[in-house]
Amino acid sequence: MQYRSAWAFRGSLYRNGHWLCYKPAMPLMNDAELGLDEAGRGPMLGPMVMAAVALTPKAAEELAALGVTDSKRFGAGEKAHHKRQALVSEITSRALHVEVAVVEVAEIDEYVRAGRLNHLERRVAEELFGRAPRCERIFADGKRLFEPLQRSIPGLRAEDKADSLFVSVAAASLCAKARRDELWLAICERHRPEFPELFQGMAGGGYVNESTRRFLRAYVERYHHLPPETRRSWPREFLRDLLADEPALPQGSLSMPWA
């Protein structure tokens, strides 16, 4: 798992493969809020990203005025991605703390095969909360998913559509989605030279859609195995005729693990 964080000192440092982005240290503010959200739970290709953002009331008000809201409201495509990136710059310049965790495909597969994808998200959420400043109010997007953490995290409020209710969660949503899209576009760049007609624009984002199915079939027809960015715990009946020698998926793995 990789982390990107913002806190403590101005400047940036690259250490052990992780970007650590810093800003001036600030005293604990009891009126601050901390929000958490994820992006990329459902795709068949590429990692999942989770983010935590802490904001003062002043920063939350300023970011709301700039248009910080649920990342899904910006739509899909490269234009939407650039809008989100611009707002992430505004978020990191105003936030008390920003940390982004990248959960790689192998770790996702390990948990999905055990039927524990929700447990993985809760574990990463606890780690993000543990490294963030202590805030009076803590919000997470997903009532059923994150409500179990309320027993161990004082002040946590888990709500469905929290990214539309709380600016800190909307900010976390944008940070997570922007990073997920950056990683997805890097995947596109790796494969575009061999499959140029299949990687136009955002190319389906790696979700289980026609673009992803066409790419995976073309890749497997050429190489006779799945690309390394594939979540192997995801259903893949559309490849059954090409991957006859692949091990069968575990019982129950065809039940939409991202749901």
C-alpha positions in Angstrom: 0.0 0.0 0.0 1.2 3.5 -0.8 0.5 6.7 1.0 0.5 10.4 0.1 0.1 12.9 2.9 0.2 16.6 3.7 1.1 17.9 7.1 3.7 19.5 9.4 6.2 21.4 7.2 6.3 23.3 3.8 7.9 21.5 0.9 7.9 18.0 -0.4 10.0 14.9 0.0 10.1 11.6 -2.0 10.9 8.7 0.3 10.7 4.9 -0.2 8.5 5.4 -3.2 5.9 7.6 -1.5 5.2 11.3 -2.0 5.0 13.2 1.3 3.7 16.7 0.8 4.0 19.1 3.8 2.6 22.4 4.9 3.2 24.6 8.1 2.3 22.9 11.4 -0.9 24.1 13.0 -2.3 23.7 16.5 -5.1 21.2 17.1 -8.5 22.9 16.4 -11.5 21.3 18.1 -13.8 22.7 15.5 -12.0 21.0 12.6 -13.6 18.2 10.7 -12.1 15.1 9.1 -13.6 13.4 6.1 -12.9 10.0 4.4 -13.9 8.6 1.0 -12.7 6.1 -1.6 -12.5 5.8 -5.4 -12.0 2.7 -7.5 -13.8 0.0 -5.5 -15.6 -1.4 -8.5 -13.1 -1.4 -11.4 -11.7 -4.7 -12.7 -8.4 -3.0 -13.6 -6.1 -1.0 -11.4 -5.9 -0.1 -7.7 -8.4 1.4 -5.2 -7.7 4.7 -3.6 -8.8 6.1 -0.3 -8.3 9.6 1.1 -8.7 11.5 4.4 -8.9 15.3 4.5 -9.0 17.5 7.6 -10.4 21.1 7.3 -11.0 24.1 9.5 -14.5 25.7 9.1 -12.9 28.6 7.2 -11.2 26.2 4.7 -14.5 24.2 4.3 -16.3 27.4 3.5 -13.7 28.5 1.0 -13.6 25.1 -0.7 -17.4 24.9 -0.9 -17.4 28.3 -2.6 -14.8 27.1 -5.1 -17.0 24.2 -6.1 -15.7 21.3 -4.0 -18.4 18.7 -4.0 -18.9 14.9 -4.6 -16.4 13.9 -7.3 -19.1 12.0 -9.2 -20.9 15.2 -10.0 -18.1 16.2 -12.4 -18.9 13.3 -14.7 -16.4 11.1 -16.6 -13.7 11.9 -19.2 -10.5 13.9 -19.4 -12.2 17.3 -18.9 -13.8 16.1 -15.7 -10.4 14.8 -14.5 -8.7 18.1 -15.1 -11.4 19.9 -13.2 -10.9 17.5 -10.2 -7.1 18.0 -10.4 -7.5 21.8 -10.2 -9.7 21.5 -7.1 -7.3 19.1 -5.5 -4.6 21.8 -5.7 -7.0 24.1 -3.9 -7.7 21.5 -1.3 -4.1 20.7 -0.5 -3.3 24.4 -0.2 -6.0 24.9 2.5 -6.4 21.6 4.3 -4.9 20.9 7.7 -4.1 17.4 6.5 -4.5 15.3 3.3 -3.5 11.7 3.0 -4.1 9.4 0.0 -3.7 5.6 0.3 -3.3 3.4 -2.8 -4.5 -0.2 -2.3 -2.9 -2.4 -4.9 -4.6 -5.1 -7.0 -2.9 -8.0 -5.1 -4.1 -6.8 -1.7 -7.7 -6.3 -3.1 -7.7 -9.8 -4.5 -6.5 -11.3 -1.2 -9.4 -9.7 0.7 -12.1 -10.3 -2.0 -11.3 -14.0 -2.2 -11.8 -14.2 1.5 -15.1 -12.2 1.2 -13.6 -9.4 3.2 -13.4 -6.3 0.9 -15.3 -4.3 3.5 -12.8 -5.3 6.1 -10.0 -4.1 3.9 -11.6 -0.6 3.5 -12.2 -0.4 7.3 -8.6 -1.3 8.0 -7.3 1.3 5.6 -9.7 3.8 7.0 -8.5 3.2 10.6 -4.9 3.7 9.4 -5.8 7.0 7.8 -7.8 8.2 10.8 -4.9 7.2 13.1 -2.4 9.3 11.2 -4.7 12.3 10.8 -5.0 15.2 13.4 -7.6 14.5 16.1 -10.7 16.3 15.0 -13.9 16.9 16.9 -16.0 15.7 13.9 -15.2 12.8 11.7 -17.2 11.8 8.6 -17.0 8.7 6.3 -19.0 8.0 3.1 -20.9 4.7 3.6 -23.2 4.0 6.5 -23.2 0.2 6.4 -19.5 0.1 5.5 -18.0 2.4 8.1 -20.5 2.4 10.9 -18.8 -0.6 12.7 -15.7 1.7 13.2 -17.8 4.0 15.5 -17.0 1.7 18.4 -13.3 2.5 18.1 -13.2 6.0 16.6 -14.9 8.6 18.8 -16.8 11.3 16.9 -17.1 9.2 13.7 -20.3 9.6 11.8 -20.8 7.2 8.8 -23.4 8.4 6.3 -24.5 7.4 2.8 -23.9 10.2 0.3 -21.6 11.9 2.9 -19.7 13.4 0.0 -22.8 15.5 -0.8 -23.3 16.5 2.9 -19.8 17.4 4.3 -17.1 19.4 2.5 -14.3 17.3 4.1 -15.7 14.1 2.6 -16.2 15.8 -0.8 -12.6 16.9 -0.6 -11.5 13.4 0.2 -13.7 12.1 -2.7 -11.9 14.5 -5.1 -8.4 13.6 -3.8 -9.1 9.9 -4.1 -10.7 10.1 -7.5 -8.0 12.4 -9.0 -5.3 10.0 -7.8 -7.2 6.9 -9.0 -7.6 8.5 -12.5 -3.9 9.4 -12.6 -3.0 5.8 -11.9 -5.5 4.6 -14.5 -4.1 7.0 -17.2 -0.7 5.6 -16.4 -2.1 2.1 -17.1 -3.6 3.4 -20.4 -0.2 4.8 -21.4 1.5 1.5 -20.8 -0.9 -0.4 -23.1 -1.7 2.3 -25.7 1.3 1.6 -27.9 0.1 -2.0 -28.5 -3.7 -1.4 -28.4 -4.1 2.2 -29.6 -7.6 1.8 -30.8 -8.7 0.6 -27.4 -7.3 3.4 -25.3 -9.0 6.6 -26.4 -9.6 9.2 -23.7 -10.3 7.5 -20.3 -11.0 4.2 -22.0 -13.8 3.1 -19.7 -11.9 3.8 -16.5 -11.1 0.1 -16.0 -14.7 -0.7 -14.9 -16.5 -3.8 -16.1 -17.8 -2.3 -19.3 -17.5 -2.8 -23.0 -14.2 -0.9 -23.3 -12.6 -3.1 -20.5 -14.0 -6.3 -22.0 -12.6 -5.5 -25.4 -9.2 -4.7 -24.1 -9.0 -7.8 -21.9 -10.1 -10.1 -24.8 -7.5 -8.5 -27.1 -4.7 -8.8 -24.5 -5.5 -12.4 -23.6 -5.8 -13.3 -27.3 -2.2 -11.9 -27.8 -0.5 -13.1 -24.5 -2.7 -15.9 -23.2 -2.9 -14.5 -19.7 -4.4 -11.5 -17.9 -2.5 -8.2 -17.7 -0.9 -7.5 -14.4 -3.3 -4.7 -13.5 -6.3 -7.1 -13.5 -8.2 -7.9 -10.3 -8.2 -11.7 -10.7 -10.9 -12.1 -8.0 -13.4 -10.2 -10.3 -15.9 -12.2 -12.4 -14.6 -12.8 -16.0 -17.1 -15.1 -17.8 -16.5 -13.1 -20.9 -13.0 -14.5 -21.0 -13.9 -18.1 -20.3 -13.3 -19.3 -23.9 -9.8 -17.7 -23.9 -8.7 -18.7 -20.4 -9.7 -22.4 -20.3 -6.6 -23.3 -18.3 -7.0 -20.5 -15.7 -7.9 -21.8 -12.1 -11.6 -21.6 -11.3 -12.7 -18.6 -9.2 -13.5 -19.4 -5.6 -17.1 -20.3 -4.7 -19.2 -17.2 -4.3 -16.7 -14.9 -6.2 -19.2 -14.2 -8.9 -21.4 -12.1 -6.6 -20.1 -8.6 -7.5 -17.4 -8.1 -4.8 -17.6 -4.3 -5.2 -21.3 -4.1 -4.2 
